[in-house]
Amino acid sequence: MQNIVADKRSKKVLNEDQIKSYREKGFISLKAFVKDDWLTDLQNITNEMVLESRNVKKTNNKFVLEAGHTFNNPRLLRLNMPQDQHEIYRNFAMEGPIVDVAEDLLGQDVKFHHGKLNFKWSGGGSEIKWHQDIPFWPHTAYNVLTIGVALENINNEMGPMGVLPGSHKGPIYDHYDMQGNWCGHINDDDVNKLDLDSIQYLKGPAGTITVHHCRAVHGSLPNNHPTLARPFLLFAYSSSNCLPLMSYNQPSKYNGFIVRGKNALYPLFDGEPCKLPPVNSKSSIRSIFQSQREK
């Protein structure tokens, strides 16, 4: 009943066609949505983070490094929990224009789940195999989404995110391999059954946002641009009545923070279960980079 009421409310930024497209396809993309000071501030603080990372020699709680990272040739995989690293990221996640998008799609009561800033570095950086998000952080129900912000221009050469339309209405795939080891991606037998010719790759100028459902099948190729990195800021939100079933993989003081409306009085339960990832709160195994590379 709560979702029905929310659907009848006037929308903040999305029109009915955009909302319908999200419901049918499991994703949308809005070109150059983040503008002006928001975008400039995010770009500037991200450049500062890259400069800071030059002095980091191995992966830590803040930076995840790609092989070959050096002072003169920084190669980042991820800035963990950007909302905890600087107020610009925090303010954007909690109060920025993407929160209007989350409210339009999730309803009036919206909860922040987690954030990350993925770097797909130039010269072949960071392929991401086909996967769904929800197996990494299962919830009681599936009114959960992730909003990505392109901090620089993204073209075909740079490994844009590809999403399979309608896959959010399909099964939740096993992200364990045939031996029962967590691998963080859909196994080859299931991938071979997907209509990969239908994948839509989401490109656009800096400030473009993508929104994808937690069950949507997605991934990306390496960034083959010779010089340009592809920083992609990601924040996940849920309706407040969708509760996480496990502890947060990256504990942040903003996990579960209500960004719109209020906490739900009752949880929402979906009848279809999702297999849990490994229960290992002291490890980064549920990070997609480590899990897709560790066998």
C-alpha positions, 0 to 999 in steps of 0.5 A: 500500500505504501508503494501505491501511495508513493506512485501517485505522488508528483515526481521530483525530476523524472517523467512518466516515460523515464519511470516506465522505462526503468520499470520495464528495462531495469535501468535508465540513463540521464545525459549530463544530469549532474551539472555546475558546482556539483559536478565541478566539486566532485571532479576536483575532490576526486582529483585530490584523492588520486593525488593522495593515492600516489603515496599509497603502496598497497590496498588499505581501507580507503584505496583499492589499488590495481597492479602496477600502481606507483607514485608516477603512475597511479592506477586506482580500482576504488575509493572506498566509502567516498561519503566518509572520505570528504563532505563533498561526496557526503553532501552529494549522496545525502542531499544532491540531485540524485536523491530526487531520482531515488525518491521518484523510483523508490517512493517517499521513504528512502534509505542510503545503503552504501557508496563507492567510487570505481576507477576504470584506469586507462590502458586496459583497466578493470573489466567487470564480469556479468553480475547482479548487485543483490547477491553481494548485499541481499535485502528482504525485498528488491526495491533497491537501486544504484545510481552511478555518476560519470565524473568524466566523459565516457565513450565506447572505448572506455568500457562503459557499463552494459545492462541487459534490459528486462533482466531484473525481472528474471532469476537471481543468478548464482554467484558461486562457482561449480565448486561452491566458491564465491566468485562474484559473477554469473557462471559461464553456463548461465552467461551463455544463456543470456541474450548478450546482443541485447546489452545496452552500453550506457555512455555520455558526457561528464555528469551523466547518471545511470540508474540500475535495479539491484537485480539487473544483469550488468558488467563492463569491458576494460577501459582501452583508452590510452590516456583517460581514466573513467571515474564512476561514482556509485551510491546505492539506495533502497526504500526504507522498508527493504532491510539488509540481511547481512552486516555492511561489507564496508561499515560507514556511519551513513549506512542505513541513513534516511535521506528522504522521509522516515524509517518504515514501521514494518519490513517488506518481504519478497517471496523469492529468496537470494542466496547469501554471499560468504559471511566474513565481515573481516574480509573484503571478499564481497568487493567485486574486484577481489571476488572476481579475481580470487579463486 
